[in-house]
Amino acid sequence: MRENVLRGSGKRANAEGYRVGGKTGTAEKVVNGRYARHSLLNSFLSVFPTDDPQYVVLITLDEPQRVEATNYNSTAGVNAAPTVGKVVARIAPILGVPPKLGETASRFDAKRSATY
């Protein structure tokens, strides 16, 4: 899940120092028995801190609007993910989770090659 925030569709969920991990989800809603391409339900399910998971945050957005700030994109990676990042950055200090700033990358953040 951390890899998705570092290098995948959830990269906008990163909250500096809090090691957020998560997964995006964009689904078309069913309208009149058919999938509606422009009627979406977006979500981002996250955990933090990923090196010692303590908290889960789920953000769900019903029919997000296409706006200029997201290049008129309405996927979860451009709206639900950054919302999670902002929520984590705001609640982590309240929950007593200290940020890890200026430290070396943890084993979850370090680049590594796949081995088979």
Buried (B, 14 or more C-beta within 10 A) or exposed (E): BBEBBBEBBBBBBBBEBBBBBBBBBBEEBEEEEEEEEEBBBBBBBBBBBBEEEEBEBEBEBEEBEEEEEBEEEBBBBBBBBBBBBEBBBEBBEEEEBEBBEEEEEBEBBEEEEEEE
